[in-house]
Amino acid sequence: MRQRLTAATTVTGTLAVTLALLGGMPWILWRATGLPWPERVSSLSELAQRLTQPVSDPLMIDLLAVVGWLCWAAFAATVVREAIWYATHLPHLLRDRHAHHEHVASLSVKGSLAALCVGTLVVALIGLWRPQTVSAQQQLPSPGEARARTAVTAPLVPASLQPVTTPSMAASDPLVTAGPGPEGDGVSRTDEAVGHIEYTVVEGDTLWNIAHEHLGDALRWPRIYALNKDRVQSDGARLTEPDLILPGWQLTLPAARAAAPPPPPPSTSTAPGKDAPLTESAEPAPPVPSEHNDADEQAGGAHSLSEADRQSGAAAQQTGTQARPAAITLGHASLIGITTAAGLLAARRYWHFHQHRRRDPDRDTEPPALSPLVDKAAQAAHAATRPRRPADPHLLAPRRIPPQQPRTTGTVTIGVRQDAEVPLDELAVPAGCAWTGPGAEGAARALLAGVLTAAERQRPGPSRVTAVVPRDVAETLLPSLPAQFTALTQSADLAEAIRAGEQHLITHARLRDEQNTAPAATADSGAEARPHTLLLLTTPDAAHTGQLQALAARSSPETLIVLTLGTALPGADSWHIADDGTVTTKRHGRHPDPLRLFHLTPEAGRDMTEVLLTAHGQHPRPRSPSTPTPGPHDGSEPPEPPAEPEADDPPVRPYAVEGTRPKQTKAVRLHVLGPVTLYARGHHDPVGTNLRGEVHEFLALLAAHPTGLLASDIADKLHLAPGSDQNALKNLRRAVRRALRAATGITAQEFILLQGELHKLHPELVETDLADFSGSLKATFSTSGRDEDLDTALAAVGAALRHYQGPFAQGSDYLWADTVREHLAMKAIDAALRLAHQAEHAGATPRERDAVLPLLEHLGTIHPDHERLAQHTIRLYQAAGRHDAARHIHTRLTRCLTELGLEPEPATQALITPRTRLRQTR
């Protein structure tokens, strides 16, 4: 009732002020001066004559009246403009009243007056119209009581949505009753259905003590301040200072939630099996908008998080194991499973390796980027394979619920049923399976992509599932693939495909027989050689229907699967597939929990095929010309020793990469090349070491985009939970502000500029090593068309690589950082390779070649698997006569490539082989 009276008073007062300004001001001007236009002026000459007359008092009054009328007209136009703005943004104001304050703060003084009048009237009308919650409050105790008592208020939901509670229900339902606390302090405790409790301040109370006693955490006192700072107390005062509260004041406290029972231990399998019962999980509740604003940001609480963020973060963690999606929607009409995405994640590492292997650093061309489909799928698989973390109630930025973990290595999935992926064995039915309908081709394309990506997860071992497809069908589904590619074999025709299926059955039976008759030890040792599953995907024809039917009769799980498109074999299980992948079978019809198959468009299949081909070094694009390498020695005679430097050669200083930290010129320096670290001017040690991981990720993201990022882009890259992105960004900005203000003492400026929805680091307060690295690289080899002096190039490259102390955000596991990390590594390595090429082929002296080696060693330590970098390092070491160091580089490269299932190029092997043979002959 008090809120309604306050809203009604505000409506009346604001309406009176607005009418007085709009209607009263013209009336006053009219009564005081009348119309400020001369009555006897009928032409421009008479007007000019009037203006040339001496200035008199009546003329001054008329001029002032003109100014008054112009001001009133401008104010009236501003009122009309603001009325239109508030009318168009009324739905947003209904959801968030803080939009009114943000709008007023962004206007000038002239516009803010009109916006204040119109906005206050609109917000007051919204508060008057919106239904209020019903509360039941106990009689206030006398001030002399030892301890205040509290009363239970209803949940913050409209009364029309609250269930009707009868006395019998109240007696049986624990959610509608509240008893005294276990401590006997007279404070009524509430259950999870109750949002807040009321507390009466007594002598000696502070917000710190109240938060410690009733919320269980004294650091949550800013939450109490935020809930009560605008509340009018019984004496007419307001809570404006956190340190000043008076006895008798009523404070609203957030109800302490009861501890939730621990979730059941997760099962060993990532998804329920085919025969296991599946249960539907409830959707997480939408987060509640935060009530924090700038006032409690400046209060400086260590954990001043919004209750909405805590609730949404806890809900996301609690429901994460039950409501995680098992499929990923990627663009228009494209859907793949998380197991398929895990294969793309495995292939992406090989994709980057082969892109770097064929790249020519002498050309200023960027390598082709991953398609958005593959990049998003890899990020989703990365999120799914992360270790599960316990629920964190103080999480600053709640993240989206990660997908389910992918199935085991080698498993191929075909679709989703009840949020669980269905394996390929679902198709292993006697007499085979047939797919028809408009979605059959897209589902078959996704099935072949699943077989190929499953093979990527098993590299360098053999694939557990292989496919045989006639060439005409393969060209329709996944064109441009070679005849034999990892787990996919293209037969010339259907007859050859059938013979391959028959041969597979014979081989499968022979291996099974050998495993059954072999001793136990031999069987255990040959477990890896067990037969694989063969998928025969084809379109039947009349000439081979009998053979194909006989082969389909032998279909069984983990042995053989026969799948036909368009035409069903006699007795086969026919599936009709809709455009969205939903399956309808003739035998069972439409199931209440239907199977939805994964499906891919031709464009999406082409993107995935290109990545898989590149991951095996078979990219359809022509290779770039590689850097010329000197021919290998034949071993007949030892190589000539390196020439001694001339006496007049100037001494060349080796440019060491590691050294002291560059001189800091701004208040804050952010290092992201290497571990994310903050430095404040005047402090030798890092600052902000106690910042949470999501704050470091937020800073690294802004450093990677110096021109700024929109709030929507930040939420997408950080995978923030839907509906909580604004509160999460506010909490992240607040955490950065507190840490940097405490370290630098700067309180008048913001370290993160917020320009509308654009976030960026303040260019005058924050400097980054990434910006210094990029600026130094621009100065490196800046003169095109001619070779620079090697000493000058050494200085430029050394200055750039001095900032490159590690990969971008080293030691972190950010989902969005892989592309940025690869791009920066390419820039650094290209600069070093161009310098090494110049040192090898520009007639450099041995001293100059020795000066290049520390730069190459520095990058080789960070990126030991980069083959082109290792080649240049080996050649420079051999030119310097340090053959042991050259062999060490080759051994390190070979070890790294072996872990990937790869081997060095023949050109790399040729650099070491002659030296080894020469030593053996001696």
Helices and strands as residue ranges (DSSP letters): H 2-19, I 20-24, H 25-33, H 44-52, H 57-88, H 90-95, H 98-105, H 109-129, G 159-161, H 167-172, G 174-176, E 196-200, H 207-210, I 211-215, G 218-220, H 221-228, E 250-254, H 294-299, H 307-318, E 327-329, E 335-337, H 338-358, H 372-385, E 413-417, E 420-423, G 424-427, E 433-436, H 440-457, E 465-470, H 471-477, E 484-485, E 488-491, H 494-517, H 520-525, G 527-529, E 533-538, G 542-544, H 545-552, E 560-565, E 573-577, E 583-585, E 596-597, H 602-615, E 668-671, E 677-680, H 693-704, E 709-710, H 711-717, H 725-744, E 752-755, E 758-761, E 766-768, H 769-779, H 790-801, H 817-841, H 846-862, H 867-879, H 883-899, H 906-921
